[in-house]
């Protein structure tokens, strides 16, 4: 990864899910009630229209699509007053701008409403600066044609959630607007109602002191580098929660934890959430060039095979291994798993101990040990 623009296409998962669920197009008239008095205009509108994100509302205000008592409203933060009336016009989705491209897709499930993709590392989900072509959206337009849901907008039709460019694994894509709205509702709930499960597997440096736990730390843009995310102190940033379980811990020659295999479940879906949260607790994802720097000393403790596997990986060892949700049309529960991709599997196998390694003398390969949790 040469820059965050390749991984971070400016939309957080929550914003995508919420925008996907926006109400039907047209003009909506809203009256300020007692409970909303004093609220910001953008917050009032977003809270009054089910499923539309605040980011989408802000864009509509900037584009002149909101009328208030004094004409077109432009001030996002204007305080609304009792019984004021606002009219917000939501234009119909624009035709998909990206060109169709016949690219290989690993489709694990498909029906007339949705499809589930096993995304390889290196594939950008939707067009952004520097990635106008060769994205998952380009491939989906070619595969689905006019079937692809338009709610996601011109740059991201069908996209309900996303994965970073160099994160592999499972993604669900909506083919119809009804499916898009239903899936977005589940993603907005983040599994709190039991319908959605998103679990990731990661190989990380070191081992947390506890086998299971929760990382709760607000995330926002780094003040030092706006292309990166960072933990925000105090009440700043957006609320973010990651649950973790340590599945295995790999010990180095000094019999101290060198790396671990972890299962991670998202309760929120912020940009780079897992990567930033793991780095925050001192156990960044192996191979992460942005949030995993500073572990050269640990890398020197790797065996020759593990060092070569990490070098060959060339990305963060993070994989979206499990995805479950309720079918938005039929209500049937669906559950999918994705096997560890070959590059992460190679690193995992190199970290595991080999029986013959223990039989070698002082000049042989350093002994490797594993502690299963």
C-alpha positions as CSV (number, residue, x, y, z in Angstrom):
1,X,0.0,0.0,0.0
2,X,1.5,3.3,-1.1
3,X,-1.0,5.6,0.4
4,X,-4.2,5.7,2.3
5,X,-6.1,7.0,-0.8
6,X,-5.8,3.5,-2.2
7,X,-7.5,2.0,0.8
8,X,-9.7,4.8,2.1
9,X,-12.3,5.9,-0.4
10,X,-13.7,8.6,1.9
11,X,-16.8,6.7,2.9
12,X,-17.2,5.0,6.2
13,X,-19.1,1.8,6.4
14,X,-21.8,3.4,8.5
15,X,-22.3,6.2,6.0
16,X,-22.6,3.8,3.2
17,X,-25.1,1.6,5.0
18,X,-27.2,4.6,6.1
19,X,-27.1,6.4,2.7
20,X,-28.1,3.1,1.1
21,X,-31.3,3.1,3.1
22,X,-32.4,6.7,2.3
23,X,-36.1,7.2,1.8
24,X,-37.8,7.3,-1.6
25,X,-36.9,10.2,-3.9
26,X,-38.9,13.4,-3.9
27,X,-39.7,16.2,-1.6
28,X,-40.2,15.7,2.1
29,X,-41.8,18.4,4.4
30,X,-40.7,18.3,8.0
31,X,-41.9,20.4,10.9
32,X,-39.7,21.1,14.0
33,X,-41.3,19.6,17.1
34,X,-40.7,20.4,20.7
35,X,-38.0,17.8,21.1
36,X,-36.0,19.1,18.1
37,X,-35.9,22.8,19.1
38,X,-32.3,24.0,19.2
39,X,-30.9,21.1,17.1
40,X,-28.5,21.7,14.2
41,X,-30.3,21.7,10.9
42,X,-28.4,18.8,9.5
43,X,-29.0,16.7,12.6
44,X,-32.7,17.6,12.6
45,X,-33.2,16.5,9.0
46,X,-31.2,13.3,9.4
47,X,-33.1,12.4,12.5
48,X,-36.4,13.0,10.9
49,X,-35.9,11.0,7.8
50,X,-35.5,7.3,8.5
51,X,-32.4,5.7,7.0
52,X,-30.7,8.8,5.6
53,X,-27.2,9.6,6.9
54,X,-26.1,12.9,8.2
55,X,-23.3,13.1,5.7
56,X,-25.9,12.7,2.9
57,X,-28.1,15.4,4.4
58,X,-25.1,17.7,4.6
59,X,-24.4,17.1,0.9
60,X,-28.0,17.9,0.0
61,X,-27.9,21.1,2.0
62,X,-24.7,22.2,0.2
63,X,-26.3,21.4,-3.2
64,X,-29.3,23.6,-2.4
65,X,-31.9,20.9,-1.9
66,X,-33.2,22.2,1.4
67,X,-35.8,25.0,1.7
68,X,-36.6,26.7,5.0
69,X,-38.7,29.6,6.2
70,X,-36.2,32.1,4.7
71,X,-35.6,30.3,1.4
72,X,-32.8,28.0,0.5
73,X,-31.0,26.8,3.6
74,X,-27.2,26.7,3.4
75,X,-26.1,26.7,7.0
76,X,-25.5,23.1,8.2
77,X,-25.3,24.2,11.8
78,X,-28.2,26.6,12.0
79,X,-30.4,26.0,15.1
80,X,-33.9,25.1,14.2
81,X,-36.9,26.7,15.9
82,X,-40.3,25.4,17.1
83,X,-42.8,24.8,14.2
84,X,-40.4,25.8,11.5
85,X,-41.0,23.9,8.3
86,X,-38.2,22.6,6.0
87,X,-38.5,20.9,2.7
88,X,-35.8,18.6,1.6
89,X,-35.7,17.3,-2.0
90,X,-33.9,14.0,-2.6
91,X,-33.1,13.6,-6.3
92,X,-33.3,10.2,-7.9
93,X,-30.1,8.2,-8.2
94,X,-27.8,9.2,-11.0
95,X,-27.0,6.6,-13.7
96,X,-24.0,4.6,-12.7
97,X,-20.9,6.5,-14.0
98,X,-18.2,3.8,-13.8
99,X,-17.8,1.8,-17.0
100,X,-18.5,-1.9,-16.9
101,X,-15.3,-4.1,-16.8
102,X,-15.2,-7.8,-17.1
103,X,-13.1,-8.7,-14.1
104,X,-12.9,-12.1,-12.3
105,X,-15.3,-12.3,-9.4
106,X,-15.4,-15.0,-6.8
107,X,-19.2,-15.2,-6.2
108,X,-20.1,-17.5,-3.3
109,X,-23.9,-16.8,-3.4
110,X,-26.2,-15.0,-5.8
111,X,-30.0,-14.7,-6.4
112,X,-32.1,-12.0,-8.0
113,X,-31.8,-9.7,-5.0
114,X,-28.2,-9.8,-3.9
115,X,-24.8,-11.5,-4.3
116,X,-22.0,-12.3,-1.9
117,X,-18.4,-11.8,-3.1
118,X,-15.2,-13.2,-1.7
119,X,-13.0,-10.1,-2.4
120,X,-9.3,-10.7,-3.1
121,X,-6.7,-8.4,-1.6
122,X,-5.7,-5.6,-3.9
123,X,-9.2,-4.9,-5.3
124,X,-10.7,-1.5,-4.5
125,X,-14.4,-1.6,-3.8
126,X,-15.6,1.5,-5.6
127,X,-14.1,4.3,-7.7
128,X,-12.3,7.0,-5.9
129,X,-9.4,9.4,-6.5
130,X,-6.7,7.4,-8.3
131,X,-9.0,4.4,-8.8
132,X,-11.5,5.2,-11.5
133,X,-11.2,1.8,-13.1
134,X,-10.6,-1.8,-12.1
135,X,-12.8,-1.7,-9.0
136,X,-15.4,-4.1,-7.7
137,X,-18.1,-1.7,-8.9
138,X,-16.8,-1.8,-12.4
139,X,-17.0,-5.6,-12.3
140,X,-20.4,-5.6,-10.7
141,X,-21.8,-3.3,-13.4
142,X,-20.5,-5.7,-16.1
143,X,-21.9,-8.7,-14.2
144,X,-25.3,-7.3,-13.1
145,X,-26.0,-4.8,-15.8
146,X,-29.2,-2.8,-15.1
147,X,-30.1,-5.0,-12.1
148,X,-27.6,-3.3,-9.8
149,X,-29.2,-1.2,-7.1
150,X,-28.9,2.5,-7.7
151,X,-29.5,3.7,-4.2
152,X,-25.7,3.8,-3.4
153,X,-25.2,6.6,-5.8
154,X,-23.1,7.2,-9.0
155,X,-19.8,5.9,-7.6
156,X,-21.0,3.0,-5.5
157,X,-24.1,1.3,-6.9
158,X,-25.0,-1.8,-5.0
159,X,-22.4,-1.3,-2.3
160,X,-23.8,-1.8,1.2
161,X,-20.4,-2.0,3.1
162,X,-16.8,-2.2,2.0
163,X,-13.4,-3.6,2.8
164,X,-10.1,-1.8,2.5
165,X,-8.2,-2.4,-0.7
166,X,-5.7,-4.7,0.9
167,X,-8.2,-6.5,3.2
168,X,-9.6,-9.7,1.7
169,X,-12.9,-11.5,2.4
170,X,-16.7,-11.5,2.2
171,X,-18.9,-8.6,1.0
172,X,-22.6,-8.6,0.3
173,X,-23.9,-6.5,-2.7
174,X,-27.5,-5.5,-3.3
175,X,-29.0,-6.0,-6.8
176,X,-32.3,-4.3,-6.0
177,X,-33.2,-1.1,-4.1
178,X,-35.4,-3.1,-1.7
179,X,-32.6,-5.4,-0.9
180,X,-30.3,-2.5,-0.5
181,X,-32.6,-0.8,2.1
182,X,-33.1,-4.1,4.0
183,X,-29.4,-4.9,4.2
184,X,-28.5,-1.3,5.1
185,X,-30.9,-1.5,8.1
186,X,-29.1,-4.6,9.4
187,X,-25.7,-3.0,9.0
188,X,-26.9,0.2,10.7
189,X,-27.9,-2.0,13.7
190,X,-24.4,-3.6,13.8
191,X,-25.7,-7.0,14.9
192,X,-27.5,-5.7,18.0
193,X,-30.7,-7.4,16.9
194,X,-28.9,-10.7,16.2
195,X,-29.4,-10.6,12.4
196,X,-25.9,-9.5,11.3
197,X,-22.5,-11.1,12.1
198,X,-19.2,-9.8,10.7
199,X,-16.1,-11.6,11.9
200,X,-12.5,-11.1,10.8
201,X,-9.4,-13.1,11.3
202,X,-6.1,-11.3,11.9
203,X,-2.5,-12.3,12.6
204,X,-1.1,-9.7,15.0
205,X,2.1,-8.9,16.7
206,X,2.4,-10.1,20.3
207,X,-0.5,-11.2,22.5
208,X,-3.0,-9.3,24.5
209,X,-3.0,-10.1,28.3
210,X,-6.6,-11.4,28.1
211,X,-8.0,-14.1,25.9
212,X,-11.1,-12.1,25.2
213,X,-12.0,-8.5,25.4
214,X,-13.5,-5.4,23.9
215,X,-11.7,-2.4,22.5
216,X,-13.8,0.8,22.8
217,X,-12.2,3.9,21.6
218,X,-13.5,6.8,19.4
219,X,-12.0,7.1,15.9
220,X,-11.4,10.1,13.7
221,X,-9.0,11.6,11.2
222,X,-5.5,11.9,12.5
223,X,-4.7,15.6,13.2
224,X,-1.1,14.9,12.1
225,X,-2.0,13.2,8.9
226,X,-5.6,13.5,7.5
227,X,-5.2,10.5,5.3
228,X,-5.0,8.3,8.4
229,X,-7.4,7.4,11.1
230,X,-6.5,7.7,14.8
231,X,-8.0,7.2,18.3
232,X,-9.7,10.4,19.3
233,X,-9.3,11.5,22.9
234,X,-12.3,12.6,25.0
235,X,-15.6,12.9,23.2
236,X,-14.1,13.7,19.8
237,X,-14.4,11.2,16.9
238,X,-17.0,8.6,16.2
239,X,-17.9,5.8,18.7
240,X,-16.2,2.5,17.8
241,X,-16.3,-0.9,19.4
242,X,-14.4,-4.1,18.5
243,X,-14.7,-7.4,20.3
244,X,-11.7,-9.8,20.1
245,X,-10.8,-13.4,21.0
246,X,-7.2,-14.7,21.0
247,X,-7.4,-18.1,19.2
248,X,-3.6,-19.0,19.2
249,X,-0.4,-17.4,20.4
250,X,2.9,-18.1,18.7
251,X,6.0,-18.0,20.9
252,X,9.4,-16.9,19.8
253,X,12.7,-18.6,20.6
254,X,12.8,-16.6,23.9
255,X,9.5,-18.3,24.8
256,X,7.7,-15.0,24.8
257,X,4.6,-14.2,22.7
258,X,5.7,-13.2,19.2
259,X,2.4,-13.2,17.3
260,X,-1.2,-14.3,17.7
261,X,-4.2,-15.3,15.6
262,X,-7.2,-13.3,16.6
263,X,-10.9,-13.4,15.8
264,X,-12.5,-9.9,15.7
265,X,-16.2,-9.0,15.6
266,X,-17.3,-5.4,14.8
267,X,-20.0,-3.7,16.8
268,X,-19.5,-0.5,14.8
269,X,-18.1,-0.1,11.3
270,X,-15.6,2.8,11.1
271,X,-12.9,3.3,8.5
272,X,-9.9,1.2,9.3
273,X,-11.5,0.3,12.7
274,X,-9.8,-3.0,13.4
275,X,-6.4,-1.9,12.2
276,X,-6.5,1.3,14.4
277,X,-7.9,-0.4,17.4
278,X,-5.4,-3.2,17.4
279,X,-2.5,-0.8,17.0
280,X,-4.0,1.2,19.9
281,X,-3.7,-1.7,22.3
282,X,-0.1,-2.4,21.1
283,X,-0.9,-5.4,18.9
284,X,-1.1,-4.2,15.3
285,X,-1.9,-6.4,12.4
286,X,1.2,-8.0,10.9
287,X,2.2,-6.5,7.6
288,X,0.2,-3.3,8.1
289,X,2.4,-0.6,6.7
290,X,0.4,2.3,8.0
291,X,-0.6,1.3,11.6
292,X,1.9,-1.5,12.2
293,X,5.2,0.4,11.9
294,X,7.7,0.1,14.7
295,X,7.9,-3.6,15.0
296,X,11.2,-4.2,13.3
297,X,12.7,-5.7,16.5
298,X,9.8,-8.3,16.6
299,X,10.3,-9.0,12.9
300,X,13.9,-9.9,13.5
301,X,12.7,-12.6,15.9
302,X,10.8,-14.4,13.1
303,X,12.2,-17.5,11.7
304,X,13.5,-17.4,8.2
305,X,10.3,-19.0,6.8
306,X,8.0,-16.6,8.7
307,X,10.1,-13.5,7.7
308,X,9.9,-14.6,4.0
309,X,6.1,-15.2,4.3
310,X,5.6,-11.8,5.9
311,X,7.7,-10.1,3.2
312,X,5.7,-11.9,0.5
313,X,2.4,-11.0,2.1
314,X,2.9,-7.3,1.3
315,X,-0.3,-6.3,3.1
316,X,-2.1,-6.4,6.4
317,X,-2.8,-10.0,7.5
318,X,-6.5,-9.2,7.9
319,X,-9.4,-11.3,6.4
320,X,-13.2,-10.9,6.5
321,X,-13.7,-14.6,7.3
322,X,-17.4,-14.7,8.3
323,X,-20.6,-12.9,7.2
324,X,-24.1,-13.7,8.3
325,X,-27.3,-11.8,7.7
326,X,-31.0,-12.2,7.3
327,X,-32.1,-12.2,3.6
328,X,-33.7,-8.7,3.2
329,X,-36.6,-10.1,1.1
330,X,-37.2,-13.7,2.2
331,X,-36.1,-13.3,5.8
332,X,-34.1,-16.5,5.6
333,X,-30.9,-16.4,7.6
334,X,-27.7,-16.7,5.5
335,X,-24.3,-17.5,6.7
336,X,-21.0,-17.6,4.8
337,X,-17.4,-18.3,5.6
338,X,-14.3,-17.7,3.6
339,X,-11.1,-19.8,4.0
340,X,-7.9,-18.1,4.9
341,X,-6.3,-16.8,1.6
342,X,-3.1,-18.4,0.4
343,X,-0.8,-15.5,1.4
344,X,-2.1,-15.3,5.0
345,X,-2.1,-19.1,5.2
346,X,1.6,-19.1,4.3
347,X,2.4,-16.7,7.1
348,X,0.2,-18.7,9.5
349,X,1.9,-22.0,8.7
350,X,5.3,-20.4,9.0
351,X,4.4,-19.1,12.5
352,X,3.3,-22.5,13.6
353,X,5.8,-24.8,15.2
354,X,7.1,-27.8,13.3
355,X,7.9,-31.1,15.1
356,X,11.2,-31.5,13.3
357,X,12.4,-28.1,14.5
358,X,12.6,-29.3,18.1
359,X,14.9,-32.1,17.1
360,X,17.6,-30.0,15.7
361,X,20.8,-29.1,17.5
362,X,22.1,-25.7,18.5
363,X,22.9,-24.9,14.9
364,X,19.5,-25.8,13.6
365,X,16.5,-23.6,13.2
366,X,15.3,-21.8,16.3
367,X,12.6,-23.7,18.1
368,X,9.1,-22.4,17.7
369,X,6.3,-22.9,20.1
370,X,2.5,-22.3,20.0
371,X,0.0,-21.7,22.8
372,X,-3.6,-22.4,21.8
373,X,-6.1,-20.4,23.6
